[in-house]
Amino acid sequence: MSAINLAIVGVGKIVRDQHLPSIAANADFQLVATASRHGTVDGVTAYTSIDEMLAAEPSIDAVSLCMPPQYRYEAAYKALVAGKHVFLEKPPGATLSEVADLEDLASKQGATLFASWHSRYAAAVEAAKSFLASTEIKSVHVIWKEDVRHWHPNQEWIWQAGGLGVFDPGINALSIVTHILPKAIFLSAGTLEFPENRDSPIAADLHFRNVDYVPVHAEFDWRQTGKQSWDVIAETAAGQMVLSEGGSKLSVNGELKFSAPEAEYPALYRRFAELIKDGKSDVDLAPLRHVADAFMLGKRKFVEAFYD
């Protein structure tokens, strides 16, 4: 099979840090075009809109959509109608109904739609899933706290309606938890903290349970300074499991069981190529459903204004 002609829409920090190196290292893809209002990639034909790009580059086979989620549906719809396979950065859309419609359209078009959850591809996630499947889970505590000023400087879209606020990183934790737990969890209570001058929350405290009433407590906060926290801690019949550093390390009872360098995006592009070759889609909406549930059920608490 010849290389898949790939285009990127929305050339920003995540594209430069993760997508471009992963694409360059994957022989299944050839980057042939970009569409972005401001960003370009050296040596690659650049357009300022997806409409212009699709009209000028009929050889494109697939597109990776890396713009903010509020604008992703329209671009994905246009790409699918044009017969292109579509890679959706996380979160896959601003609403559940948008992504469900895209999934239906992809099926009708015979195209691949991939809702990517990069944190699920962290090195130790599968080992954590296997461990939890082998024992009785008593409780789970998720601590996902980071400094928004470091990771999202001057990115106003994340504070706007549909930008998800602290759930932009928090959904990474939810993507891991929904993958590694053997039974589905459901939100029972929550509190969302909204800065007085923002449309999206800066912190969230969420309580879930499964059908067996096993408690899952998740704490998300964007005001963390110093060491950043991306941990999933499970108390089990076999002892304490700690999945740390965003899923790259696994320890049980204080003993390191698995650790490997971060390689999430290369794994995502391997998965995307596999889906295209097999004529399949992968659209798991569980993490986004939990975010929607948090906005529906969570109590709102207003805190002091936030300025980046």
C-alpha positions in Angstrom: 0.0 0.0 0.0 1.4 3.4 -0.9 1.7 6.1 1.7 -1.4 7.8 2.9 -1.5 11.5 1.7 -2.2 13.4 4.9 -3.1 17.0 5.5 -3.3 18.9 8.8 -5.8 21.6 9.7 -4.8 23.9 12.4 -1.1 24.3 12.8 -0.4 25.2 16.4 1.7 24.1 19.4 0.4 20.5 19.6 1.0 20.0 15.9 4.6 21.1 16.1 5.4 19.3 19.4 3.6 16.0 18.6 2.0 15.5 15.2 4.8 16.5 12.9 7.5 14.3 14.5 5.1 11.4 14.7 4.1 11.8 11.0 7.7 12.2 9.9 8.6 8.9 11.7 5.7 6.9 10.2 6.2 5.5 6.7 2.4 5.0 6.3 1.9 8.8 6.0 3.1 11.5 3.7 2.3 15.1 4.8 1.2 16.9 1.6 -0.7 20.0 2.8 -1.8 22.2 5.7 -4.6 24.6 6.3 -4.3 27.2 9.0 -5.1 30.8 9.5 -1.5 31.5 10.7 0.7 28.5 11.0 2.6 26.7 8.2 5.1 23.9 7.9 8.3 24.3 6.1 8.4 22.5 2.7 4.6 21.7 2.8 2.0 23.5 0.7 0.0 25.8 2.9 -3.6 27.1 2.6 -5.6 29.3 4.9 -8.8 27.3 4.9 -9.9 23.7 4.6 -12.2 24.6 1.7 -9.3 26.0 -0.3 -7.1 23.0 0.5 -9.7 20.4 -0.4 -10.4 22.1 -3.7 -6.8 22.4 -4.6 -5.5 19.0 -3.4 -7.7 16.2 -4.6 -5.0 13.6 -3.8 -5.4 14.1 -0.1 -6.5 10.8 1.5 -6.8 11.9 5.2 -6.9 14.9 7.4 -5.8 15.5 11.0 -8.0 18.2 12.6 -6.1 20.1 15.3 -8.0 23.3 15.7 -10.0 24.1 18.9 -13.0 21.8 19.4 -15.6 24.5 18.8 -14.6 24.6 15.1 -13.9 20.9 14.5 -17.4 19.7 13.4 -17.6 21.9 10.3 -14.1 21.0 9.1 -14.7 17.3 9.8 -18.0 17.4 8.0 -16.4 18.9 4.9 -13.6 16.4 4.9 -15.9 13.4 5.2 -18.2 14.7 2.5 -15.1 15.0 0.3 -14.3 11.3 1.0 -11.4 11.9 3.3 -10.5 9.9 6.4 -10.5 12.1 9.6 -8.3 12.1 12.7 -9.9 14.2 15.5 -7.6 15.6 18.1 -9.0 15.4 21.7 -11.6 16.2 22.7 -13.3 15.1 19.4 -15.8 17.9 19.4 -17.6 20.6 21.4 -20.7 18.5 21.9 -21.7 14.8 21.9 -24.3 15.3 19.2 -21.7 16.7 16.8 -19.4 13.7 17.1 -22.3 11.3 16.8 -23.4 12.9 13.6 -19.8 12.7 12.2 -19.7 9.0 13.1 -22.9 8.4 11.2 -21.6 10.4 8.2 -18.3 8.5 8.2 -20.1 5.2 8.1 -22.3 6.4 5.1 -19.2 7.7 3.3 -17.2 4.6 3.9 -14.5 6.7 5.6 -12.5 6.2 8.8 -13.2 8.5 11.7 -10.7 8.3 14.6 -11.5 10.1 17.9 -8.0 10.1 19.4 -7.4 9.9 23.1 -3.6 10.2 23.4 -3.3 9.5 27.1 -4.8 6.0 26.6 -1.6 5.3 24.6 0.7 6.2 27.5 3.3 3.5 28.1 1.9 2.0 31.3 -1.8 2.2 30.7 -2.2 -1.3 29.4 -0.2 -2.7 32.3 -2.5 -0.9 34.7 -5.6 -2.2 32.9 -4.3 -5.8 33.2 -3.4 -5.3 36.9 -6.9 -4.0 37.7 -8.6 -6.9 35.8 -6.7 -9.3 38.1 -7.9 -8.1 41.4 -10.7 -6.5 43.4 -10.9 -2.7 43.2 -11.8 -1.0 46.4 -11.5 2.7 45.4 -9.9 5.0 42.8 -8.5 8.5 43.3 -7.6 10.6 40.2 -5.4 13.6 40.8 -4.9 15.7 37.6 -3.5 19.1 38.4 -1.4 21.4 36.3 -0.5 25.0 35.6 -2.6 26.4 32.8 -0.2 29.3 32.4 2.5 26.9 31.4 0.6 24.5 29.2 -1.9 26.9 27.5 -0.5 30.4 27.6 -2.7 33.1 26.0 -5.1 30.4 24.6 -8.5 32.2 25.0 -10.4 29.4 23.2 -10.0 27.1 26.2 -11.9 29.5 28.4 -14.8 30.0 26.0 -17.9 27.9 26.0 -17.1 24.6 24.3 -13.4 24.9 25.2 -13.9 22.8 28.3 -11.6 24.7 30.6 -9.9 22.3 33.1 -11.6 19.4 31.3 -9.2 19.9 28.4 -6.5 18.1 30.5 -9.1 16.4 32.8 -10.6 14.5 29.8 -7.2 12.8 29.4 -7.6 11.4 32.9 -11.1 10.3 32.1 -9.9 8.6 28.9 -7.5 6.6 30.9 -9.9 5.7 33.7 -12.7 4.6 31.3 -10.2 2.4 29.6 -8.5 0.7 32.5 -11.5 0.1 34.8 -13.3 -3.2 34.1 -16.8 -1.7 34.8 -18.4 1.5 33.7 -18.5 4.4 36.1 -21.3 7.0 36.6 -21.1 10.5 38.0 -23.0 10.9 41.3 -21.9 14.4 42.5 -19.5 17.1 41.5 -18.5 20.7 42.0 -17.1 22.9 39.2 -15.2 26.1 40.0 -15.7 28.9 37.4 -13.6 32.1 37.5 -15.9 35.1 37.5 -14.6 36.2 34.1 -14.6 32.9 32.3 -17.1 30.6 30.6 -15.3 27.4 31.5 -14.2 25.9 34.8 -10.7 26.2 36.3 -11.2 23.2 38.7 -13.5 20.3 39.2 -14.2 17.8 42.0 -16.1 14.8 40.8 -17.4 11.7 42.5 -18.3 8.6 40.5 -19.3 5.0 41.3 -19.8 1.8 39.4 -22.6 -0.7 39.6 -20.9 -2.2 42.7 -20.6 1.2 44.4 -16.8 1.3 44.1 -16.0 5.0 44.6 -13.9 6.9 42.0 -12.9 10.5 43.1 -11.4 12.8 40.5 -9.7 16.1 41.3 -8.9 18.4 38.4 -7.2 21.8 38.9 -5.5 24.3 36.6 -3.9 26.3 39.4 -1.2 23.9 40.3 2.3 25.3 40.7 5.6 23.4 41.1 5.4 19.7 40.3 2.5 18.8 38.0 0.3 15.9 39.1 -1.2 13.3 36.6 -1.9 10.3 38.8 -4.4 7.5 39.1 -4.3 5.7 42.5 -6.3 2.6 43.1 -6.7 0.7 46.4 -7.1 -3.0 45.6 -7.1 -6.4 47.3 -3.6 -6.8 45.9 -2.4 -3.4 47.3 -2.1 0.1 46.1 -1.6 0.7 42.4 -0.2 4.1 41.3 -0.3 5.0 37.6 1.8 8.2 37.5 3.2 10.9 35.3 0.3 10.8 33.0 0.3 7.0 32.5 4.0 6.5 31.8 4.8 4.7 35.1 3.1 1.9 37.0 3.9 1.0 40.7 2.3 -1.5 42.9 2.8 -1.3 46.7 5.6 1.2 46.1 7.5 -1.0 43.7 8.0 0.2 40.1 6.5 -2.4 37.8 6.6 -0.6 34.4 8.1 2.5 32.9 8.9 3.7 29.4 9.5 6.9 27.5 6.4 8.9 26.3 5.4 7.8 22.8 1.7 8.5 22.7 1.3 10.3 19.3 3.4 7.8 17.3 1.0 5.1 18.7 -2.0 7.3 17.6 -0.7 7.5 14.1 0.0 3.8 13.9 -3.6 3.2 15.0 -5.0 5.7 12.5 -3.1 3.9 9.7 -4.4 0.6 10.9 -8.0 1.8 10.9 -7.7 3.2 7.4 -6.2 0.0 6.1 -9.0 -2.1 7.8 -11.8 0.2 6.7 -12.9 0.9 10.3 -13.6 3.8 12.6 -12.8 4.2 16.3 -15.1 6.7 18.1 -15.3 6.1 21.8 -17.3 8.9 23.4 -17.1 7.7 27.0 -14.6 10.4 28.2 -16.7 13.2 26.6 -19.9 11.8 28.0 -18.5 12.1 31.5 -17.6 15.8 30.9 -21.1 16.4 29.7 -22.5 14.7 32.8 -20.2 16.9 35.0 -21.7 20.1 33.4 -25.2 18.7 33.8 -25.0 17.4 37.4 -22.1 19.4 38.9 -22.8 22.3 41.2 -21.3 25.6 40.1 -19.0 27.6 42.4 -17.7 31.0 41.3 -14.2 32.0 42.3 -12.0 35.0 41.7 -11.3 36.2 38.2 -8.5 34.6 36.4 -6.0 36.5 34.2 -3.3 34.7 32.1 
